[in-house]
Amino acid sequence: MQTTYLFIEDMNQVMERLGGNEALLQRLLLKFHDTYKNTAEALPSLLERAEREEAYRLVHSIKGVSANLGIAKVYRSAIVLENCMKADRYLTMQDETEIFLAELSSVFIALE
């Protein structure tokens, strides 16, 4: 019986990508959580210290992993935030940052 992850938009597509291996999905989701669980503290801190390249790299990494795992809301909010960064809107992207962190947080809450 397949576990339901409400934050995964297209479970069939994700399962196809993973060869139907639900145990692998669970391991990857746990790794996603463990790797990025401190993002809500790390990203604002990087931005405050003007460590823009590192902040961009963090958002870009989360974007890629969330795309592969079908975590569509995180993926879409990461695209928006990444586009702000590419446009050098670091000083005016508070709303986009908050939305991204809220989407990420909702996934982590669901995984705990």
C-alpha positions as CSV (number, residue, x, y, z in Angstrom):
1,M,0.0,0.0,0.0
2,Q,1.4,3.3,-1.1
3,T,1.8,6.1,1.5
4,T,0.0,9.3,0.7
5,Y,2.1,12.5,0.7
6,L,-0.3,15.4,0.1
7,F,2.5,17.7,-0.8
8,I,3.5,15.5,-3.8
9,E,1.5,16.8,-6.7
10,D,1.8,13.8,-9.1
11,M,2.6,10.7,-7.1
12,N,2.3,8.5,-10.2
13,Q,5.0,10.5,-12.0
14,V,7.3,10.4,-9.0
15,M,6.8,6.6,-8.6
16,E,7.5,6.1,-12.3
17,R,10.7,8.1,-11.9
18,L,11.8,6.0,-8.9
19,G,10.8,2.7,-10.5
20,G,7.9,2.2,-8.2
21,N,10.3,2.0,-5.2
22,E,8.3,3.6,-2.3
23,A,11.1,2.8,0.2
24,L,13.5,4.8,-2.0
25,L,11.0,7.7,-2.0
26,Q,10.8,7.6,1.8
27,R,14.6,7.6,2.1
28,L,14.8,10.5,-0.3
29,L,12.2,12.5,1.5
30,L,14.0,11.9,4.8
31,K,17.3,13.0,3.2
32,F,15.5,16.1,1.8
33,H,14.2,16.9,5.3
34,D,17.5,16.3,7.0
35,T,19.5,18.3,4.4
36,Y,17.3,21.3,4.3
37,K,15.5,21.4,7.7
38,N,17.6,24.5,8.8
39,T,16.8,26.5,5.7
40,A,14.3,28.8,7.6
41,E,17.2,30.0,9.7
42,A,20.0,29.6,7.1
43,L,18.5,31.5,4.2
44,P,17.6,34.7,6.0
45,S,21.0,34.7,7.7
46,L,22.8,34.3,4.3
47,L,20.7,37.2,2.9
48,E,21.4,39.4,6.0
49,R,25.1,38.8,5.5
50,A,24.8,39.5,1.8
51,E,26.1,36.0,1.0
52,R,24.1,36.1,-2.2
53,E,25.9,33.3,-4.1
54,E,25.4,30.9,-1.2
55,A,21.8,31.9,-0.8
56,Y,21.1,31.4,-4.5
57,R,22.9,28.0,-4.4
58,L,20.7,26.9,-1.5
59,V,17.4,27.9,-3.2
60,H,18.6,26.4,-6.5
61,S,19.5,23.1,-4.8
62,I,16.1,22.9,-3.1
63,K,14.4,23.7,-6.4
64,G,16.1,20.8,-8.1
65,V,15.4,18.2,-5.4
66,S,11.8,19.3,-5.0
67,A,11.3,19.0,-8.7
68,N,12.6,15.5,-8.7
69,L,10.4,14.5,-5.7
70,G,7.3,16.1,-7.1
71,I,7.0,18.7,-4.3
72,A,5.5,21.2,-6.7
73,K,4.6,24.1,-4.4
74,V,8.2,24.2,-3.1
75,Y,9.5,23.9,-6.6
76,R,7.3,26.7,-7.9
77,S,8.1,29.1,-5.0
78,A,11.8,28.3,-5.5
79,I,11.5,29.3,-9.2
80,V,9.9,32.6,-8.2
81,L,12.6,33.3,-5.5
82,E,15.4,32.2,-7.8
83,N,14.1,34.6,-10.5
84,C,14.2,37.5,-8.0
85,M,17.8,36.6,-7.2
86,K,18.7,36.5,-10.8
87,A,17.1,39.9,-11.3
88,D,19.2,41.2,-8.4
89,R,16.0,42.0,-6.3
90,Y,17.6,40.8,-3.1
91,L,16.4,43.9,-1.2
92,T,12.8,43.6,-2.3
93,M,12.1,39.8,-2.2
94,Q,10.8,39.5,1.3
95,D,7.4,38.2,0.3
96,E,8.9,35.7,-2.1
97,T,11.3,34.5,0.6
98,E,8.5,34.1,3.1
99,I,6.3,32.1,0.7
100,F,9.2,29.8,-0.2
101,L,10.0,29.2,3.5
102,A,6.3,28.6,4.3
103,E,5.9,26.0,1.5
104,L,9.1,24.3,2.7
105,S,8.0,24.3,6.3
106,S,4.6,22.8,5.4
107,V,6.5,19.8,3.8
108,F,8.7,19.4,6.8
109,I,5.7,19.4,9.2
110,A,4.0,16.8,7.1
111,L,7.1,14.6,7.2
112,E,7.5,14.8,10.9
